[in-house]
């Protein structure tokens, strides 16, 4: 058997977001007969174990190196910035140690997100060691991203993209198409059991067993479409007297800089639907949320991919969303859900109403959604494609 390829994943962030979850699924499912998987994960900038390290150190069959990365200058909280600077005083020595680690372990590919610190570390380590750098872009690419992130993506040997839509934005920003590997996201269907009992969550939230329930799961900020969803709900309240909307997620303070949930509550109150909406905050039991709803809806604008749509589909829930960004690559209009033009509240409301009126249609679309996930959007397929890309990247 030929020598296995060493691959190093970088995780400089304390937090564990959707991009980290995608990378963790790739790590779990990479073929260990072909790859030796390493992770350089942050030691954290404060007391205790950071969430990313707590999760990544539980992954099987990996070589984990706890690392002190350079402090993030993106911190807005002064105390957090000072703590990060103190924790990172010795990052230069740790960078040199990480460089030696890459050489000694014969790492061939370094894989990171597009976040500035991760991308710069990736490219720098690769240039100094002869490894190949692969930056994984999980967002619509544009000039709005920080210069360091753009430099990282520009100078990486290869770029992974989570959708054809994101690939198009990378090409428009000047990245050569031949160096971009479009690998659609995937999930582990075993974690999303359609037989999950949603009635207990309804009881917990005080939702009647015979109510029609919409669920929307996302960080709360303007591009996710929660305003439009509340306006659509207001137009449906008379026809559907027992309709409830679950808005699940926390404010994306780093985006809005204020409480977007308060704005949404004010809007709902002005439209007379505040009593129809339950703001749950962030929840760790999203499968129960999906099981408790009849329709999943997130009218987000220019969604790069929409991992949450896969989760709803895996739970056999029809999806109502918007026909732009990467969403049409995930949700097949008329088959697994219904898509409307962006910012078109009447069309959004009409699609929701179509599904609320027809339980049979909901069940059919939900079943086809589960089938689509199993056929096209598994974490195992995603990891196979990433592994095949690694082999092409090192041959370049």
URSULPE-V585031 format. One record per pair of residues at least 4 apart in sequence whose C-alpha atoms are under 6 Angstrom apart, sorted by the first residue. I is the first residue (numbers start at 1). J is the second residue. Records with the same first field share a line. If there is no record, write none. Layout:
I=J + J
This chain:
4=34 + 35
5=35 + 36
6=35 + 36 + 107 + 108
7=37 + 38 + 107 + 108 + 109 + 110
8=38 + 39 + 110
9=39 + 110 + 111 + 112
10=39 + 40 + 112
11=41
12=41 + 42
14=44 + 50 + 52
15=51 + 52
16=20 + 52
25=379
26=30 + 383
29=380 + 383
30=383
37=62
38=62 + 63 + 64
39=64
40=65 + 66 + 67
41=66 + 67
42=66 + 67 + 68
43=66 + 67 + 68
44=50
45=84 + 87
53=57
68=91
69=91
70=88 + 91
71=84 + 85 + 88
75=81
91=95
100=104
101=105
102=107
108=131
109=131 + 132 + 133
110=133 + 134
111=134 + 135
112=118 + 135 + 136
113=135 + 136
114=119 + 135 + 136 + 137
115=119 + 149
116=148 + 149
119=152
120=152
121=125
122=133
123=133 + 156
126=130 + 131 + 132 + 133
133=156 + 157
134=158 + 159
135=159
136=159 + 160
137=160 + 161
138=162
139=304
140=166 + 304
141=169 + 170
150=154
152=156
158=179
159=180
160=180 + 181 + 182
161=167 + 182
162=182 + 183 + 184 + 185
163=182 + 184
165=325 + 326
170=175
171=175
186=377 + 378 + 379 + 382
187=378 + 379
188=378 + 379
192=314 + 315
194=315
198=288 + 291 + 292
202=206 + 207
203=207
211=242 + 243
212=243
213=243 + 244 + 245 + 293 + 294
214=245 + 293 + 295 + 296
215=245 + 246 + 293 + 296
216=247 + 248 + 297 + 298
217=248 + 249
218=249
219=249 + 250 + 251 + 252
220=250 + 251 + 252
221=252
223=300 + 301
224=300
225=299 + 300
228=345
232=345 + 349
237=241
244=276 + 277
245=277
246=277 + 278
247=279
248=280 + 281 + 282
249=281 + 282
250=281 + 282
253=257 + 258
268=273 + 274
269=274
295=317 + 318
296=319
297=319 + 320 + 321
298=321
299=321 + 322
302=324 + 325
303=325 + 326
304=325 + 326
305=326 + 327
310=314
312=317
313=317 + 369 + 370
314=370
316=366 + 367 + 370
317=366
318=336 + 337 + 362 + 365 + 366
319=337
320=337 + 338 + 339
321=339
322=339 + 340 + 341 + 342
323=328 + 339 + 340 + 341
327=331
331=336
332=336
333=337 + 338 + 339
334=338
335=365
336=365 + 368 + 369
340=347 + 348
355=362
362=366
372=376
373=377
